[in-house]
Amino acid sequence: MNTKLEPTSELDWDKGDGLLPAIVQDADDGRVLMLGYMNAEALDKTRRTGQVTFYSRSKQRLWTKGETSGNVLELIDLAADCDRDTLLIQARPAGPACHTGSDTCFGNTTWPAAGFLARLDRVVAARSGADPESSYTARLLAEGTARCAQKVGEEGVETALAAVSGEASSMDNEAADLLYHLLVCLRSAGSDLDRVMDVLIRRHTG
């Protein structure tokens, strides 16, 4: 866990009568999941346990998200805004963030384009232990890294040929196949999208 948050005592608790609004964002796909409120005790428990905990204004007590449903929020990062009176929490949800069953408390909002790639990577990871007869992804993973690498090579060639032919729609479809098979190959070889993105970020930021 990486946290950029200053000590609890340095936050501006007075403005909200001891409570700070806490915006929760999916650490992988970037969607805003929900809004809750934290007092100092809830924030400290969140940091200590690694599971996002709020202060319930209606029940007048601490509540850890998912304490009854199991849909906990795994803490990934914490930051305060420039006025130190609002928190941004990046978390990885174990299930729907909303009690209605929606992915977010704002409905099943669409993923940002890059965020969907992260979502797809999460699906690939979930298929890694599945029955090979149940899904194409599970079957590819069961066949081993060499087979996954072969598929990446095939899709890469097909993408290149589509690009040379000048058929944009065909290239789009082939490139989508390439990205999917690359995610599967990364998983099979012991890597994942996060590790590749870390390399790109380091290169970009120098």
C-alpha positions in Angstrom: 0.0 0.0 0.0 1.2 3.5 -0.9 -0.2 6.3 1.1 0.5 10.0 0.4 -1.6 11.1 3.4 -0.2 13.4 6.1 -0.7 12.4 9.8 -4.3 12.3 10.9 -3.7 15.2 13.3 -2.8 17.5 10.3 -6.1 17.1 8.6 -8.8 19.7 8.9 -11.4 17.9 11.1 -13.1 21.1 12.3 -14.7 22.2 9.1 -17.0 19.1 9.0 -17.5 18.7 12.8 -15.0 15.9 13.0 -15.9 14.2 9.7 -14.2 14.2 6.3 -16.0 13.2 3.1 -14.1 10.2 1.6 -14.4 9.6 -2.2 -13.7 6.0 -3.1 -12.2 5.3 -6.5 -11.5 1.9 -8.1 -7.7 1.6 -8.1 -7.8 -0.5 -11.3 -10.4 1.0 -13.6 -10.6 4.5 -12.3 -14.4 4.6 -11.7 -15.8 6.5 -8.6 -17.4 3.8 -6.5 -19.0 5.7 -3.6 -18.8 8.5 -1.1 -18.6 8.0 2.6 -17.5 9.9 5.7 -14.6 9.2 8.0 -13.8 10.4 11.5 -10.2 10.1 12.8 -11.0 6.7 14.3 -12.3 5.4 11.0 -9.3 6.7 9.2 -6.9 5.1 11.6 -8.7 1.7 11.4 -8.6 1.9 7.6 -4.9 2.4 7.7 -4.3 -0.3 10.3 -6.5 -3.0 8.8 -6.2 -2.3 5.0 -10.0 -2.4 4.7 -11.9 0.8 4.1 -13.9 1.8 7.2 -16.3 4.7 7.5 -18.3 6.5 10.2 -22.0 5.9 9.7 -23.9 9.2 10.4 -27.2 7.3 10.7 -26.0 4.5 13.0 -23.5 6.7 14.8 -20.7 4.1 14.7 -17.8 2.8 12.6 -18.7 0.4 9.8 -16.2 -1.4 7.6 -17.5 -1.6 4.0 -18.6 -5.2 3.4 -18.7 -6.3 7.0 -22.0 -8.1 6.3 -22.0 -8.6 2.5 -18.3 -9.5 2.2 -17.9 -6.9 -0.5 -15.0 -5.2 1.3 -12.8 -2.5 -0.2 -9.1 -3.3 -0.1 -7.1 -0.1 0.6 -4.6 0.7 -2.1 -3.8 4.4 -1.6 -4.9 7.4 0.4 -4.6 11.1 -0.3 -6.0 14.4 1.0 -7.0 17.3 -1.1 -5.2 20.7 -1.1 -7.4 22.0 1.8 -6.9 18.8 3.8 -10.7 18.5 4.3 -11.5 15.8 1.7 -10.1 12.3 1.3 -9.5 10.4 -2.0 -9.3 6.6 -1.4 -8.1 4.2 -4.1 -9.4 0.7 -3.4 -9.9 -2.6 -4.9 -13.5 -3.9 -4.5 -14.2 -7.5 -3.6 -17.7 -7.2 -5.2 -20.3 -4.5 -5.9 -19.7 -1.3 -4.0 -23.4 -0.5 -3.7 -26.0 -2.2 -1.5 -28.3 -2.4 -4.5 -25.9 -4.7 -6.3 -24.6 -2.1 -8.7 -20.8 -1.9 -9.2 -20.9 1.7 -7.9 -23.3 3.8 -5.9 -23.8 5.9 -9.1 -25.1 2.9 -11.0 -23.2 0.6 -13.4 -21.2 3.4 -14.9 -19.1 2.8 -18.0 -15.4 2.3 -17.7 -12.9 4.8 -19.0 -11.3 3.2 -22.1 -8.0 2.4 -20.3 -9.9 1.4 -17.2 -11.7 -1.4 -19.1 -8.3 -2.9 -20.0 -7.6 -3.1 -16.3 -11.0 -4.7 -15.8 -10.3 -7.3 -18.5 -7.0 -8.1 -16.8 -8.9 -8.7 -13.6 -11.2 -11.1 -15.4 -8.3 -13.0 -16.9 -6.8 -13.3 -13.4 -10.1 -14.7 -12.1 -10.1 -17.3 -14.9 -6.7 -18.6 -14.0 -8.0 -21.3 -11.7 -11.2 -22.0 -13.5 -12.2 -25.3 -15.3 -10.6 -25.3 -18.8 -13.9 -26.5 -20.1 -15.7 -23.4 -18.7 -14.0 -20.7 -20.7 -11.6 -20.0 -23.5 -9.3 -18.0 -21.2 -9.1 -20.8 -18.7 -8.3 -23.3 -21.5 -5.5 -21.1 -22.9 -3.9 -20.7 -19.5 -4.1 -24.4 -18.9 -2.3 -25.0 -22.3 0.7 -23.1 -21.0 2.8 -20.1 -21.8 4.1 -21.4 -25.1 0.6 -21.7 -26.5 -0.3 -18.2 -25.1 2.8 -16.8 -26.7 1.9 -18.4 -30.0 -1.5 -16.8 -29.9 0.1 -13.4 -29.3 2.4 -13.9 -32.3 -0.6 -14.9 -34.5 -2.7 -12.0 -33.5 0.3 -9.6 -33.9 0.8 -10.7 -37.4 -2.9 -10.4 -38.2 -3.0 -6.9 -36.7 0.0 -5.9 -38.8 -1.6 -7.3 -42.0 -4.8 -5.5 -41.3 -2.9 -2.2 -40.8 -1.1 -2.7 -44.1 -4.3 -3.4 -45.9 -5.7 -0.1 -44.8 -8.9 -1.6 -43.4 -9.4 0.3 -40.1 -12.3 -1.7 -38.8 -10.5 -5.0 -39.5 -7.4 -3.6 -37.7 -9.5 -2.6 -34.7 -10.8 -6.1 -34.3 -7.4 -7.7 -34.7 -5.8 -5.2 -32.3 -8.6 -6.1 -29.7 -7.7 -9.8 -30.1 -4.0 -8.9 -29.7 -4.6 -7.0 -26.5 -6.7 -9.7 -25.0 -4.2 -12.5 -25.8 -1.3 -10.3 -24.5 -3.1 -10.1 -21.2 -3.5 -13.8 -21.1 0.1 -14.4 -22.0 1.3 -12.0 -19.3 -0.7 -13.8 -16.7 0.6 -17.2 -17.9 4.2 -16.0 -17.8 3.9 -14.6 -14.2 3.4 -11.0 -15.0 0.3 -8.7 -15.4 -0.9 -5.4 -16.7 0.1 -3.5 -13.6 3.8 -4.5 -14.0 3.8 -3.5 -17.6 2.1 -0.1 -16.9 4.7 0.5 -14.1 7.5 0.2 -16.8 5.7 2.6 -19.1 5.1 5.1 -16.3 8.8 4.9 -15.3 9.9 5.5 -18.9 7.5 8.4 -19.3 8.5 10.1 -16.0 12.2 9.5 -16.4 
